[in-house]
Amino acid sequence: MKSLIPLGKPDITEAEVQAVVTALRSDLLSIGPRQARFEELVADRCDRRHGVAVSSGTAGLHLLLAALGIGPGDEVITTPFSFIASANCILYVGATPVFVDIDPRSLNMDPHRLEAAITPRTRAIIAVEVFGNCAHMDEIERIAHAHEISLIEDACEALGGSLGGRPAGSFGRAAVFGFYPNKQITTGEGGMIVTDDDRLAGLCRSLRNQGRPIATTRDPADTEPANNNRAGSWLAHERLGYNYRLTELASALGIAQMERLDAILEARRNVASMYIKRLMDWEDLILPNMAEMESASWFVFVVRLTDLYGSTERDRILQGLRRHDIGTSNYFPCIHLQPFYRQKFGHKPGDYPIAEHVSQRTIALPFFNGLDEMGIELIAQTLRVMLQREQLLKRDR
Ligand SMILES: *Cc1c(COP(=O)(O)O)cnc(C)c1O
């Protein structure tokens, strides 16, 4: 189904098109200079020494847990209110996810509930900056540090955001960004690990490249003379690795997007302010609450219904918006209630009541650069009609 106003769309200009075409004509389509440049741009942006480009945000999270040696018998603490990848990566390495309920304002893991979930088996915390909100990351970092547990910042939704002057991606042992087309910047598919830890970065580089020795950068089939001396190690595999490399085409796209990041973030802030201005006084809605509004990095624009509504009403409103060609989604269904988590770990409704309460009432509205005043008016008026219908149906009961 094609929406008249889509839920999201990437911001691609002629600069991006040219960058990809140039990369395509360079005859070097993987493991080239563009990957290294893209890594540098993202690492610099969040004050980290290393960037390790990978094929997706999910791959980045998986590599980090593998590089930290986390496996069966280990526990990793995370949030139930997120995109599923932030918990699935724990299952990939055979460890056990331990969920901590969220703060109802920020929608991020509640730091006040975190300590109670730490056990002698806890090896890491994966804290997610949900919808780009960096709230509590500093407190969570303090707790992780005090307990000598690795903090992995899932910053996949927060590129360009900050908290107390520190950029998203700078908290904890390492962080991961994602570049799927609905994120602030895109490489089609792609991700980036950032860290200050030399050894961890080296391990991630090896693991993304089939476990090859860390110094091996190129396939000897390439004719560049500079690489001939390393040719012998291309088929040496020191550890079980993966192919999680990012192509030069994707890296070229990423570089062009990074060069426009500030303009992109500004455009997103403008759309968010227009929404906030238009929806501010609506009694039946709770508007998003970002930690530092003026400098926030907006991933999506998610409003919530008040307690007067439940999931039945919310789902009907989503359906109504879609019927009127307005893209919308229920970001996010709780991870612990997904069928295979329920089956494997015995989770049930009521286990994480705040996350569940929020999750039943969210409405993600269309959000992309170039969404104008007219578009927002159309969305607002349609949403108003859907809310009024629910009021009438309630009276009818
Ligand atoms: C987008 C996202 C990821 C990574 O997704 P990919 O599609 O694998 O790049 C991970 N965690 C969160 C919270 C995300 O939103």
The ligand as an SDF file (V2000), in Angstrom:
LIG
                    3D

 15 15  0  0  0  0  0  0  0  0999 V2000
   17.4820    0.5050   13.6090 C   0  0  0  0  0  0  0  0  0  0  0  0
   17.8450   -0.0690   14.9070 C   0  0  0  0  0  0  0  0  0  0  0  0
   18.8350   -1.0610   15.0340 C   0  0  0  0  0  0  0  0  0  0  0  0
   19.6090   -1.6040   13.8720 C   0  0  0  0  0  0  0  0  0  0  0  0
   18.8270   -1.9220   12.7980 O   0  0  0  0  0  0  0  0  0  0  0  0
   19.4220   -2.3970   11.3920 P   0  0  0  0  0  0  0  0  0  0  0  0
   18.1950   -2.4290   10.5520 O   0  0  0  0  0  0  0  0  0  0  0  0
   20.0350   -3.7290   11.6140 O   0  0  0  0  0  0  0  0  0  0  0  0
   20.4340   -1.4080   10.9170 O   0  0  0  0  0  0  0  0  0  0  0  0
   19.1550   -1.5030   16.3050 C   0  0  0  0  0  0  0  0  0  0  0  0
   18.5460   -1.0260   17.3930 N   0  0  0  0  0  0  0  0  0  0  0  0
   17.5910   -0.0710   17.3090 C   0  0  0  0  0  0  0  0  0  0  0  0
   16.9840    0.4530   18.5660 C   0  0  0  0  0  0  0  0  0  0  0  0
   17.1880    0.4290   16.0630 C   0  0  0  0  0  0  0  0  0  0  0  0
   16.2270    1.3370   15.9910 O   0  0  0  0  0  0  0  0  0  0  0  0
  1  2  1  0
  2  3  1  0
  2 14  2  0
  3  4  1  0
  3 10  2  0
  4  5  1  0
  5  6  1  0
  6  7  2  0
  6  8  1  0
  6  9  1  0
 10 11  1  0
 11 12  2  0
 12 13  1  0
 12 14  1  0
 14 15  1  0
M  END
$$$$
